[in-house]
Amino acid sequence: MASLPDANQGEFRLGMLFYDTRYRSLTIQVIFFMLFMAGAAWLVNNVIENLRILGKDFDFGFLTVRAGYDINQRLVEYSNDSTHARAMLIGLLNTLLLAFLACITATIVGILAGVLRLSKNWVVARLMTLYVETFRNVPLLLWILLVNAIMTESMPSPRDFRGADATASMMLNDSVAVTNRGIYVPEPLFTNSLGNIDIGIFLISIDLLAVLAAVYVGIYINRAVLRRATRIQHETGVRPTTWWQSVLLIAGIPLVLLALLGFHLGYPEMKGFNFSGGIHLRNSLLAMWIALTLYTGAFIAEIVRAGILAISRGQSEASFALGMQPGRTMQLVVLPQALRVIIPPLISQYLNITKNTSLALAVGYMDLRSTLGGTTINVTGRELEGMMLMMLVYLVISLIISGAMNFYNTRVQLRSR
């Protein structure tokens, strides 16, 4: 027998809050909300009382105090006379740099491994299976320590590059030096530099903004060229050749701008007991980057493989019947449809990369966990404030990544008519 809502009979009684279906759900929600608020109030009061007993207060004023410690890896200006807020900014930028690089390379490795694992070549498929199962089933921290140990112990020291009887030599026409202190690579320089914009926190290179603007303009104009080619194809049945126009627009415009700015490379040189000039990629950064890439790439490979297998085999057979090669079929038919299955779990992997950067403390990479959550807390004694601030930063970063990926996922979803 179907249950019917309680009849609206008589005046309101207090017991109706529990026995009347019109009020019961609201009553339960109010009770649980009150219990939650009471628990939160007890927790806050307990924290305040314990801080009072210890002679402490809750204050973020320590962020304006002189930090007093050095940071070996930094993207903007910093010294030990800078504030703890500046040190937190340096750590945050290092975290974002590592997460950005690892997300890109892990995606590339994961897509390649996922596609190759489905290869009909038995050797290739088994090698990819070995890679996936090996990296997925060993803790990430061990891979980080292993990569760091290999780079520190097996690479030559800078003094091995000195003198006429040097036992080590630079690579790529004497432009890259691989040492046990890291890798030294050329740095971009501009003879006719446009300068920098000082926004107070750090400097923004006008040259970089100009190059990015040139790339955007080239891509924007190229899209108009491709739309025109598509329109001509629909009208005449013949698509005009546009690849040379795309190359000129996407690569030509930035190259012309670089030439006007006097772009050239500054190479690292051996001076004294170490290299000078160029960009120094420290072993700690490289160990974290390589380990995060290979470890997370193994999980992304399984996500890609599952997404490809979720696409009906009839899609591939239809493209083969039209004369398309397997590579083009994968690129134009299978992967675009598989993205709708791949993107949601891929978001979790990007979030894992961001949070796993906190393991950088094990190899001395000065990220947010090492600066704000490590040295700053030890120096100031502000454990609660430091941990809460660090948790808030990680939460904001994760929400931004999740929101951006969900927006992209919404854009590629199938639209029902």
C-alpha positions as CSV (number, residue, x, y, z in Angstrom):
1,M,0.0,0.0,0.0
2,A,1.4,3.4,-0.9
3,S,2.0,5.8,2.0
4,L,0.2,9.1,1.8
5,P,1.4,12.4,3.3
6,D,0.0,13.2,6.7
7,A,-3.3,15.0,6.3
8,N,-3.3,18.7,7.3
9,Q,-5.6,18.2,10.3
10,G,-5.8,20.2,13.4
11,E,-3.4,22.8,14.9
12,F,0.4,22.4,14.9
13,R,1.8,20.2,17.7
14,L,5.4,19.9,18.8
15,G,5.4,16.1,18.2
16,M,4.7,16.8,14.5
17,L,8.3,17.8,14.1
18,F,9.3,14.1,14.3
19,Y,6.1,12.2,13.2
20,D,4.9,14.4,10.4
21,T,6.7,13.8,7.1
22,R,6.3,17.4,6.2
23,Y,8.6,18.5,9.0
24,R,10.7,15.4,9.9
25,S,13.6,15.9,7.3
26,L,13.9,19.6,8.2
27,T,14.0,18.8,11.9
28,I,16.8,16.2,11.4
29,Q,18.8,18.7,9.4
30,V,18.5,21.4,12.0
31,I,19.5,18.9,14.8
32,F,22.6,17.7,12.9
33,F,23.6,21.3,12.0
34,M,23.3,22.3,15.7
35,L,25.4,19.3,16.7
36,F,28.0,20.2,14.1
37,M,28.2,23.8,15.2
38,A,28.5,22.7,18.9
39,G,31.3,20.4,18.0
40,A,33.1,23.1,16.0
41,A,32.6,25.6,18.9
42,W,34.0,23.0,21.4
43,L,37.0,22.4,19.1
44,V,37.8,26.2,18.6
45,N,37.4,26.8,22.4
46,N,39.6,23.9,23.2
47,V,42.3,25.2,20.8
48,I,42.1,28.7,22.3
49,E,42.3,27.4,25.8
50,N,45.3,25.2,25.0
51,L,47.0,28.2,23.3
52,R,46.3,30.3,26.4
53,I,47.9,27.7,28.7
54,L,51.0,27.6,26.5
55,G,51.2,31.4,26.5
56,K,50.4,31.8,22.8
57,D,47.8,33.7,20.8
58,F,46.4,33.3,17.3
59,D,48.2,35.8,15.1
60,F,49.5,36.0,11.5
61,G,51.8,38.9,12.2
62,F,54.8,36.6,11.9
63,L,54.4,36.9,8.1
64,T,55.8,40.4,8.2
65,V,58.9,39.4,10.3
66,R,62.3,38.9,8.7
67,A,62.7,35.3,7.6
68,G,66.4,34.9,8.3
69,Y,67.0,31.8,6.1
70,D,68.0,31.3,2.5
71,I,66.2,29.5,-0.3
72,N,68.3,27.8,-2.9
73,Q,65.7,27.5,-5.6
74,R,63.8,30.7,-6.4
75,L,62.0,32.3,-9.4
76,V,61.9,35.8,-8.1
77,E,64.2,37.9,-5.9
78,Y,64.7,36.8,-2.3
79,S,67.3,37.1,0.5
80,N,67.4,36.1,4.1
81,D,66.4,39.7,5.0
82,S,63.0,39.2,3.2
83,T,59.9,38.5,5.2
84,H,58.2,35.1,5.9
85,A,55.5,36.2,3.5
86,R,58.1,36.5,0.8
87,A,59.5,33.1,1.7
88,M,56.0,31.7,1.5
89,L,55.6,33.2,-2.0
90,I,58.9,31.7,-3.1
91,G,57.8,28.3,-1.9
92,L,54.4,28.7,-3.6
93,L,56.0,29.6,-6.9
94,N,58.3,26.6,-6.6
95,T,55.3,24.3,-5.9
96,L,53.4,25.7,-8.9
97,L,56.4,25.3,-11.2
98,L,56.9,21.7,-10.2
99,A,53.2,20.9,-10.4
100,F,52.9,22.6,-13.9
101,L,55.9,20.8,-15.3
102,A,54.9,17.4,-13.9
103,C,51.3,17.7,-15.1
104,I,52.4,18.3,-18.7
105,T,55.1,15.6,-18.9
106,A,53.0,13.0,-17.0
107,T,50.1,13.6,-19.4
108,I,52.5,13.1,-22.4
109,V,54.0,9.9,-20.9
110,G,50.6,8.6,-19.8
111,I,49.0,9.0,-23.2
112,L,52.0,7.4,-25.0
113,A,52.1,4.5,-22.5
114,G,48.4,4.0,-22.6
115,V,48.2,3.9,-26.4
116,L,51.3,1.7,-26.7
117,R,50.0,-0.8,-24.2
118,L,47.2,-1.5,-26.6
119,S,49.7,-2.1,-29.4
120,K,49.6,-5.3,-31.4
121,N,53.3,-5.6,-31.0
122,W,53.8,-8.1,-28.2
123,V,57.2,-6.7,-27.1
124,V,56.0,-3.0,-26.9
125,A,52.7,-3.9,-25.1
126,R,54.6,-6.0,-22.5
127,L,57.2,-3.3,-21.9
128,M,54.5,-0.8,-21.3
129,T,52.7,-3.2,-19.0
130,L,56.0,-3.7,-17.1
131,Y,56.4,0.1,-16.8
132,V,52.9,0.6,-15.5
133,E,52.9,-2.2,-13.0
134,T,56.4,-1.3,-11.7
135,F,55.7,2.4,-11.1
136,R,52.2,2.0,-9.8
137,N,53.1,-0.5,-7.1
138,V,56.2,1.2,-5.6
139,P,55.7,4.3,-3.3
140,L,56.4,7.6,-4.9
141,L,58.8,8.6,-2.1
142,L,61.1,5.7,-3.0
143,W,61.2,6.8,-6.6
144,I,62.0,10.3,-5.6
145,L,64.9,9.1,-3.4
146,L,66.1,6.7,-6.1
147,V,66.2,9.3,-8.9
148,N,67.9,11.8,-6.6
149,A,70.5,9.3,-5.6
150,I,71.3,8.3,-9.2
151,M,71.7,11.9,-10.2
152,T,73.8,12.8,-7.2
153,E,76.1,9.8,-7.2
154,S,76.5,8.8,-10.8
155,M,77.0,12.2,-12.5
156,P,80.3,14.0,-12.7
157,S,81.2,16.9,-10.4
158,P,81.8,20.4,-11.8
159,R,85.6,20.1,-11.2
160,D,85.6,17.2,-13.7
161,F,84.9,19.8,-16.5
162,R,88.0,21.9,-15.7
163,G,91.3,21.9,-17.4
164,A,92.8,20.4,-20.6
165,D,92.6,16.9,-19.1
166,A,89.0,17.2,-18.1
167,T,87.2,13.8,-17.6
168,A,83.8,15.2,-18.4
169,S,82.5,17.4,-21.3
170,M,79.5,19.5,-22.0
171,M,76.8,18.3,-24.4
172,L,74.9,19.7,-27.4
173,N,77.8,21.8,-28.7
174,D,79.0,22.8,-25.3
175,S,75.6,24.3,-24.2
176,V,74.4,21.8,-21.6
177,A,76.4,20.5,-18.6
178,V,75.1,17.5,-16.6
179,T,76.7,17.4,-13.1
180,N,76.0,16.0,-9.7
181,R,74.7,19.4,-8.6
182,G,72.2,19.6,-11.4
183,I,71.9,20.4,-15.1
184,Y,73.1,23.8,-16.5
185,V,71.2,24.9,-19.6
186,P,71.2,28.1,-21.7
187,E,69.1,31.0,-20.6
188,P,67.1,33.3,-23.0
189,L,68.5,36.8,-23.2
190,F,67.3,39.9,-25.1
191,T,69.6,42.6,-26.5
192,N,66.7,45.0,-27.1
193,S,64.8,44.1,-24.0
194,L,61.6,46.0,-23.3
195,G,62.2,45.8,-19.5
196,N,60.0,44.6,-16.7
197,I,56.8,45.6,-14.9
198,D,57.1,45.9,-11.2
199,I,53.8,44.9,-9.5
200,G,55.3,45.1,-6.0
201,I,55.4,41.3,-5.4
202,F,57.7,40.5,-8.3
203,L,58.8,41.7,-11.7
204,I,56.9,40.6,-14.9
205,S,59.0,40.5,-18.1
206,I,57.5,42.6,-20.9
207,D,59.5,40.5,-23.4
208,L,57.7,37.4,-22.2
209,L,54.3,39.1,-22.4
210,A,55.1,40.3,-25.9
211,V,56.1,36.8,-27.1
212,L,53.0,35.2,-25.6
213,A,50.9,37.9,-27.3
214,A,52.6,37.2,-30.6
215,V,51.8,33.5,-30.2
216,Y,48.2,34.2,-29.4
217,V,47.8,36.5,-32.4
218,G,49.3,33.9,-34.7
219,I,46.9,31.2,-33.4
220,Y,43.9,33.5,-33.6
221,I,44.7,34.5,-37.2
222,N,45.4,30.8,-38.1
223,R,42.0,29.8,-36.8
224,A,40.4,32.3,-39.2
225,V,42.5,30.8,-42.0
226,L,41.3,27.3,-41.2
227,R,37.7,28.4,-41.0
228,R,38.0,30.0,-44.4
229,A,39.6,26.8,-45.8
230,T,36.7,24.8,-44.3
231,R,34.1,27.1,-45.9
232,I,35.8,26.7,-49.3
233,Q,35.9,22.9,-48.9
234,H,32.1,22.9,-48.2
235,E,31.4,25.1,-51.2
236,T,33.8,23.4,-53.7
237,G,34.6,20.0,-52.2
238,V,38.3,20.8,-52.4
239,R,40.2,22.0,-49.3
240,P,43.0,24.5,-50.1
241,T,46.5,23.9,-48.8
242,T,47.0,25.8,-45.5
243,W,49.8,24.1,-43.7
244,W,52.4,26.7,-44.9
245,Q,50.2,29.5,-43.8
246,S,49.8,27.9,-40.3
247,V,53.5,27.6,-40.0
248,L,54.1,31.2,-40.9
249,L,51.5,32.5,-38.6
250,I,52.1,30.3,-35.5
251,A,55.9,30.2,-35.8
252,G,56.8,33.2,-38.0
253,I,55.2,36.0,-36.0
254,P,56.9,35.0,-32.7
255,L,60.2,34.5,-34.6
256,V,60.1,38.0,-36.1
257,L,59.4,39.5,-32.7
258,L,62.3,37.5,-31.2
259,A,64.6,38.8,-33.9
260,L,63.5,42.4,-33.2
261,L,64.1,42.0,-29.5
262,G,67.6,40.6,-30.2
263,F,66.9,37.2,-28.7
264,H,70.0,35.1,-28.0
265,L,71.1,32.4,-25.6
266,G,73.4,32.8,-22.6
267,Y,75.5,29.6,-22.2
268,P,76.8,28.3,-18.9
269,E,80.6,28.6,-18.5
270,M,83.0,27.0,-16.2
271,K,84.4,29.7,-13.9
272,G,86.4,28.7,-10.8
273,F,85.0,25.6,-9.2
274,N,81.5,25.8,-10.6
275,F,79.5,26.9,-13.7
276,S,78.3,30.4,-14.1
277,G,75.6,31.7,-16.3
278,G,72.7,29.8,-17.9
279,I,69.8,28.3,-15.9
280,H,70.6,25.9,-13.1
281,L,68.1,23.0,-12.8
282,R,69.0,21.6,-9.4
283,N,68.9,17.8,-8.7
284,S,66.1,18.3,-6.2
285,L,63.9,19.8,-8.9
286,L,64.8,17.2,-11.5
287,A,64.4,14.3,-9.0
288,M,60.9,15.5,-8.1
289,W,60.0,16.2,-11.8
290,I,61.2,12.9,-13.1
291,A,59.7,10.8,-10.3
292,L,56.3,12.6,-10.4
293,T,56.2,12.3,-14.2
294,L,56.9,8.5,-14.3
295,Y,54.8,7.7,-11.2
296,T,51.7,9.6,-12.2
297,G,52.2,8.8,-15.9
298,A,51.7,5.1,-15.0
299,F,48.2,5.9,-13.6
300,I,47.3,8.2,-16.5
301,A,48.3,5.4,-18.9
302,E,45.7,3.1,-17.3
303,I,43.1,5.9,-17.5
304,V,43.9,6.4,-21.2
305,R,43.8,2.7,-21.9
306,A,40.4,2.4,-20.2
307,G,39.1,5.4,-22.1
308,I,40.2,4.0,-25.5
309,L,38.7,0.6,-24.7
310,A,35.4,2.3,-23.8
311,I,35.0,3.5,-27.4
312,S,33.1,1.1,-29.7
313,R,35.3,-1.0,-32.0
314,G,32.9,-0.1,-34.8
315,Q,34.3,3.5,-34.7
316,S,37.8,2.2,-35.7
317,E,36.4,-0.2,-38.2
318,A,34.4,2.5,-39.9
319,S,37.5,4.7,-40.2
320,F,39.6,1.9,-41.6
321,A,36.8,1.2,-44.1
322,L,37.2,4.9,-45.2
323,G,40.9,4.3,-45.8
324,M,42.3,6.0,-42.7
325,Q,45.6,4.8,-41.3
326,P,45.7,3.5,-37.7
327,G,47.6,6.5,-36.4
328,R,45.2,9.0,-37.9
329,T,42.3,6.9,-36.7
330,M,43.6,7.1,-33.1
331,Q,44.3,10.8,-33.4
332,L,41.1,11.9,-35.1
333,V,38.4,9.3,-34.2
334,V,39.2,7.4,-31.0
335,L,41.1,9.8,-28.7
336,P,38.6,12.8,-29.2
337,Q,35.8,10.5,-28.1
338,A,37.8,8.9,-25.3
339,L,38.6,12.3,-23.8
340,R,35.0,12.3,-22.4
341,V,35.9,9.2,-20.4
342,I,39.5,10.2,-19.6
343,I,39.1,13.8,-18.3
344,P,37.2,13.1,-15.0
345,P,39.7,10.7,-13.5
346,L,42.5,12.7,-15.0
347,I,41.5,15.6,-12.8
348,S,42.2,13.5,-9.7
349,Q,45.7,12.7,-11.0
350,Y,46.5,16.4,-11.5
351,L,45.3,17.0,-7.9
352,N,47.5,14.2,-6.7
353,I,50.5,15.7,-8.5
354,T,49.9,19.0,-6.8
355,K,49.6,17.5,-3.3
356,N,52.5,15.1,-3.9
357,T,54.8,18.0,-4.4
358,S,54.9,18.2,-0.6
359,L,57.2,15.2,-0.7
360,A,59.9,17.5,-2.0
361,L,61.1,18.0,1.6
362,A,62.8,14.6,1.3
363,V,65.3,15.9,-1.3
364,G,65.7,19.5,-0.2
365,Y,63.5,21.2,-2.8
366,M,62.2,24.4,-1.2
367,D,58.5,24.2,-2.0
368,L,55.6,25.5,0.1
369,R,55.8,22.6,2.5
370,S,59.5,23.2,3.1
371,T,59.3,27.0,3.5
372,L,56.0,27.9,5.2
373,G,55.3,24.4,6.6
374,G,58.9,23.7,7.6
375,T,61.5,26.4,8.3
376,T,59.0,29.2,9.0
377,I,57.1,27.2,11.5
378,N,60.3,26.1,13.2
379,V,61.7,29.6,13.4
380,T,58.5,31.4,14.5
381,G,56.8,28.6,16.5
382,R,53.5,29.4,14.8
383,E,52.5,25.8,14.1
384,L,48.7,26.3,13.9
385,E,48.8,29.4,11.8
386,G,51.4,28.0,9.4
387,M,49.6,24.7,8.9
388,M,46.2,26.4,8.5
389,L,47.6,28.8,5.9
390,M,49.4,26.0,4.1
391,M,46.2,23.9,4.0
392,L,44.2,26.9,2.7
393,V,46.8,27.5,-0.2
394,Y,46.7,23.8,-1.2
395,L,42.9,23.9,-1.1
396,V,42.7,27.0,-3.3
397,I,45.2,25.5,-5.8
398,S,43.3,22.2,-6.0
399,L,39.9,24.0,-6.4
400,I,41.4,26.1,-9.3
401,I,42.7,23.0,-11.1
402,S,39.5,21.1,-10.5
403,G,37.4,24.0,-11.7
404,A,39.5,24.5,-14.9
405,M,39.4,20.8,-15.8
406,N,35.7,20.6,-15.1
407,F,35.1,23.6,-17.4
408,Y,37.0,21.8,-20.1
409,N,35.2,18.6,-19.5
410,T,31.9,20.4,-19.9
411,R,33.0,21.9,-23.2
412,V,33.9,18.4,-24.7
413,Q,30.7,16.7,-23.5
414,L,28.2,15.4,-26.0
415,R,25.2,17.6,-26.4
416,S,21.9,15.8,-26.5
417,R,19.3,17.1,-29.0
